[in-house]
Amino acid sequence: MFKTVRLTRVTIQCPEDRIAPVMTVLGELRLLHLIRIEETHLGRMGFVAGVDRELLGRYQDLLARIARLLDGLQPAVPMPQITRIPRPDREHFRISEQLDRLEKTILPVLEELEQGRQRLAEEREVLERLRLLEPADLDFDRLATLGYVTWTAGLLPQENLERLEESLSDVYHVLVVVRKKDDRYVLVAMALDDDREVLARALKSSFLEPLDLPSGLQGPISTAIGRLAGVLRDLEARLALLDRQRKAQGEQYGASLLEAREKAILCSQLLRAQEKFGAIDHNFIITGWIPVDLFATLEEKIDKATAGRALVDQVDPEHIREVRSGTLKIPILFNNPLLVRPFEKFTTLYGTPMYDEVEPTMFLALSFLVLFGMMFGDVGQGAVLFAAGYLVFRRLFSFMDYGIILMECGVSSMIFGFLYGSVFGFEDLIPPLWMRPMQHIDTFMRISILLGITIISLGFACNVVNLLRRKKYGDLLSASGLAGALFYWLLAGLGMRYMLSGAIGRGEVLFAQVATGLLFAVMLFQKPVRSLLLQLRRKNRARQLPKALGLSLFESLIEVGDEILRFMANTVSFVRVAAFGLTHAALFMAVFSLADMVRSAHGRGFSYWLIVAAGNLVIILLEGMVVSIQTLRLEYYEFFSRFFRGGGRPFRPILTGSDEE
Amino acid sequence: MLLSAARYSFANAKVRALRSGRLSGEDFYFLLQAQDLEGLLAYLATTSYQPINPELPLRTMQRTLFVPLFTQYHKIVASLSHAPGRRVILALFGRFEAENLKMLLRAMATGLDHGAIAPLLYPLGALSTLDWNRLHDCTTPGELIQALDGTLFARPLAHAMAQHEAGGALPPLEAALDLAVFRHLASAVDALAGRGDRRAARRVLGGYVDILNCLWVIRLRLHFGLSPEEIVNYSLPGGRELSLRDLHMLAKADTVARFIARLPASLAARLGSLQEWSEFRPALQSLLLRLLRRTLASFPFHVGVEAAYLLEKEMEIRAVVTIMEAKMQHLPPEATAQRLPAPLLEETAHV
């Protein structure tokens, strides 16, 4: 839990003709983080396998065909689970055959639907234009018989009408303003057919936007409109029928199309993974990280899939030269329980832990919930947060993790709500199981500091474990190591003793003076002494040694002083937990003061409850956000900064599914 | 009158101060006589104009000449406490925004990038409220219209889009920009509260539009071969003496004599001696310049003074630009002088 999953490096050698079943096995196991072959000796020597571009291209074509069908059908069916990982060299035949069949059934409907929609849009536009001209009461039959007159209808900017009149003053013409539309006139312009060119030039230069009407319109305009409306109704009915067919097809074929897409994506990913493989003659070499527990299964499955023609080898990380030299990083595979897993997002937001570091997500999750609950303790508001989290969890799949965090914060808030005896700010509904923060401000602050000391101590402990794991024993004597931790615990213990009993014995003070003095000396001199020893070991007895020693001592003094100041500042920083807890209670007081003013004027009516509800909503949104930020700030600055080094590499399984496609 | 004096006294004083830096007839004499472009720039640097680097491309030099004009627009707008008067000056300034927008449209049509057209744009400075960065990023006229949403240019451009899309040519869009800006100018003049103010502004700006319309009719007829009905529709609104009917008649005139005969009597009398179409530009510009100078010498408390000064300054800069181009083409000073408005050269010389 406090350590990531133990990984081992596997190397698989298999003949070219067996690569497909091997990839299928790797896909099924999923938990393989491939190492790019270029990062190894073999890769650097140029033994790199290429991607089968032709096969990959086939899958891209298939995916495009599937996307076309899915875009058209828009099926509302759940995403199917792929239980069997397909073989990339074979699966495309199956998918292609399936698509040929489905396209014969689906595409005619989709194409007719598409054409119908396009036609519908065009006919609607024509109808719109005809309606603009309706007040002119045009008769298309009569207009068609005009042999000596030409006419045009269009939209003319109002301010251009006078100019248009003038520009046509030399020719016989009629301009009929039919109506106004926005800032333009709907205009019908007529002139003699001999003056067709003049009319066209004048209309064009006056910025008339022609209302194009289809040829073949007959009878009075009202009849044409009625006829077109009828056509539109028929078209809409036909489209509705086609749409029903589309939906039915979506239900019928949606699942199989989604499954085909998922398989095509998996095959593409497997094929793309080949660029990380090595190749010597007709053999592929695959290398990557896998959980130690899975190695036996992997070996067995590959043996079975290749009829014993593949070699599977395992090397522990500590035996790999690139790992020891730091050129190859072991990826991090988190190993947290379901309820803690969402908090991994917060950890990785700060940085990805190194393989040999303490994985702090569990500590982070617990302390986050405790701090949040302390600052936001209320049964009612906690329930609202829980409900909001549940809603996110159920409805917004991609934000599921945040939904879980919100639910957990809600539970923590409810627990502290019971401890404080607060339900939506009402403090007379349930008795406090512990205390009311506003009535015990001193105690609340002391507990906050105690919590801070615990979290900072935890940070020290994590750092000590990290130093031991990295075998940096000398750093244990530093201010951020064990010596610093002891120094801090001694002072913290003394402080706690004073806070609890109000007095410290002379013997205790003497012990503290001696012990802190010794620890201070250790922290101060450890660095200069270590550098001196290092120089002696290198047989570098230069004459300027005293000067370098003095400088090192001065640096050490600054570092220790800085670190001790940070202890104090970090501890005091936790007073904010009490401060925000009290702010939460104070905001309730403000809301209820307002509500009471309304009650004294109008009684406990709708206005009173409206203010209480609105106040609670504001507190949930505003205070909830502030508390979350403050909690995260405490975690990052006061806890993580003590031990977290980061710079690790996240584990990327060979198959990621459609999410990353 | 007291109210007008209170409104315009500060702006008027500002104009008088700025006008002291104009080029005299003597300055133009030396500019015309300069051996080459370098000599011209050397002399220009001794006047109120800032020194210009002769290494710059000609177009950049020409645009740099306009920098003081836009600074002066800014100063005059800031000195006008009268909001409708300020609106008139800003509307006048809008012509340069329209010119820059035309340049952006041409860049879109020809596929030129920002770097290529930057030297061709007027350096408008802080007075322009258009979001030029966004406008530079536009790649189609449609995007440009969207980016201009809420400005006086958006609606006329949108109305011209149908013609642009039908023919794929820019002139409808360019004409729409010109019509928009001059319509805005006319409405700003109409919105002036005082009758005297309005009359003076109409005299100056209406006269300016009349001269422009005459020049446009000639240009559209001779250079672009447009028909009279098109010319009428592309003529600018807000003229004083020339009605739409007059412009239509002018557009139909096929000889210089007929053109002059169809002008209103006041203009015809002063242009009666012209024989060639090419003589119209300097002659009309001279008429305009005289009108502006008369305005500047008369009753001072109206927005016409500020407008007249800015137009006078603009004409001065354009005259310098003409001389620069003539120097590049090695034209003799006499030939160049014929292209300039005569009043510019008539100012007292002190040689």
Chai-1 contact restraints between the chains, C-beta under 6 A:
chainA,res_idxA,chainB,res_idxB,connection_type,confidence,min_distance_angstrom,max_distance_angstrom,comment,restraint_id
A,P157,B,H159,contact,1.0,0.0,6.0,A-B,restraint_1
A,R163,B,V232,contact,1.0,0.0,6.0,A-B,restraint_2
A,R163,B,N233,contact,1.0,0.0,6.0,A-B,restraint_3
A,E166,B,V232,contact,1.0,0.0,6.0,A-B,restraint_4
A,E166,B,L244,contact,1.0,0.0,6.0,A-B,restraint_5
A,E166,B,H248,contact,1.0,0.0,6.0,A-B,restraint_6
A,S167,B,E229,contact,1.0,0.0,6.0,A-B,restraint_7
A,S167,B,V232,contact,1.0,0.0,6.0,A-B,restraint_8
A,S167,B,N233,contact,1.0,0.0,6.0,A-B,restraint_9
A,V198,B,E229,contact,1.0,0.0,6.0,A-B,restraint_10
A,R201,B,S227,contact,1.0,0.0,6.0,A-B,restraint_11
A,R201,B,E229,contact,1.0,0.0,6.0,A-B,restraint_12
A,R201,B,E230,contact,1.0,0.0,6.0,A-B,restraint_13
A,A202,B,E229,contact,1.0,0.0,6.0,A-B,restraint_14
A,K204,B,Q163,contact,1.0,0.0,6.0,A-B,restraint_15
A,S205,B,E230,contact,1.0,0.0,6.0,A-B,restraint_16
A,S205,B,N233,contact,1.0,0.0,6.0,A-B,restraint_17
A,S205,B,Y234,contact,1.0,0.0,6.0,A-B,restraint_18
A,S206,B,N233,contact,1.0,0.0,6.0,A-B,restraint_19
A,F207,B,H159,contact,1.0,0.0,6.0,A-B,restraint_20
A,F207,B,A160,contact,1.0,0.0,6.0,A-B,restraint_21
A,E209,B,A162,contact,1.0,0.0,6.0,A-B,restraint_22
